[in-house]
């Protein structure tokens, strides 16, 4: 297995570890059945975490829009390899900016799928993951996620004085890193945890 294939495998494992939190349901257009895909931010966080944020990029090669939708052609590059795809998004209430942003997100995810990242969405394998998350048992629902537990612990550090103790926060962060407790968190979750520790 080459290095890129190993990294793609790690990205997919990271997405799998997020379970139903990383999956969203979208209504099908017209008579089409509903669709299940990854929440884009979870995909981008996983890619950046494994590859590094500077090791992959995308360019918008062209874009256009009609009265109803925005369409873009995007190229994603990882290492020396590139893939190009089209993405689209509906224009709602004349907001072409949001539609273009949505179209870019759609195209980037399609490009990443050509690398093998997040392919379960395109193979129709995410419905059971989504359903498992929405029909959790009471025991599962009462068990806090690692992220929720870390947030509670971080907030508890600030309870004494009411102000964040930055040294204590740094020590907490280092301990979490050393024990691997940050490993399963997305970049977004890590940022939120850091804000709690800083009292932001």
Secondary structure, 3 states (H helix, E strand, C coil): CCHHHHHHHHHHHHHHHCHHHHEEEECCCCCCCCEEEECHHHHHHHHHHHHCCCCEEEEEEEEEECCCEEEEEEEEEECCEEEEEEEEEECCCCCHHHHHHHHHHHHHHHHHHHCCCCHHHHCCCCHHHHHHHHCCCHHHHHCCCHHHHHHHHHHHHCCCCCCCCHHHHHHHHHHHHHCCCCCCCCHHHHHHHHHHHHCC
